[in-house]
């Protein structure tokens, strides 16, 4: 009887240990079952990799899903955005010059001219609709690109001396504000033509000119601060070189534009308005090409639209593969 009791006790003890082992195995299997691996996007190198997020292991599997709904080459978006107004401007110039010669050469002085202004070729119909549609498509991507540049510059603040960080951070903010004002002014001169409201059009154009030149100068200054003593890639050297060249072209063209505008406005010299228009085209093209240098700043990045819980996305991005 005693042996039966001992056997029962031993069996219950073994059963209890087995249950504990099964529970431990179950817990171990549960943790293993909850571990997940999330797809990661390397924006710097333009490659897609895989990264495991340990901190997401305890989340419900349904809450761990991170879905990428849109993935596009940021380089291609920037190229199309920068070239769109340039191609449209050329198209408007050719069609207006060929088919509406008298309309686009009319000025208040009524003197001989051979080159119409940008406002003239984009203020007649149907070119005005083509130009406005093009600028609408151009402005859309320009706004997020401005904020991408802000974050791109802020990511490089660790390169410089801590004493320079506050002033440089302020300069980055100023560049963002100037860029946004320039974009808004571009929309203003596009949709408020000189034929509809010349005083307002003129003031917005001046705002565009001032902000554009200040933006160029501030960007060149910022690159000088961030890249001082750094070993630069070929793309970075090309970007900085062409930014400086195009800024000089813009400054010289602005001086020429002001000189010939005064000659046309106050003295009505022959061809003065044509020279004014010529320098206006140089300024516009230099501005477009200055923004086109983004192809060297972001040669292989992607623009993505991702869906997922905010907490998961924060973990996902913090564990993404780093740029080599």
Protein Blocks (a to p, Z undefined) as FASTA:
>chain_A
ZZmmmmmmmmmmmmmmmmmmmmmmmmmmmmmmmpccdddddfknopacddddfklmmpcf
klmpccdfbdcdfklmmmmmmmmmmmmmmmmmmmmmmmmmmmmmgcfkopacfbdcfklm
mmccfklmmmmmmmmmmmmmmmmmmmmmmmmmmmmmmmpcfklmmmmmmmmmmmmmmmmm
mmmmmmmmmmmcfklommlmmmmmmmmmmmmmmmmmmmmmmmmmmmgoiacdfklmmmmm
mmmmmmmmmmmmmmmmmmmmmmmmmnopghklmmmmmmmmmmmmmmmmmmmmmmmmmmmb
ccddddddfklmmmmmmmgccdZZ
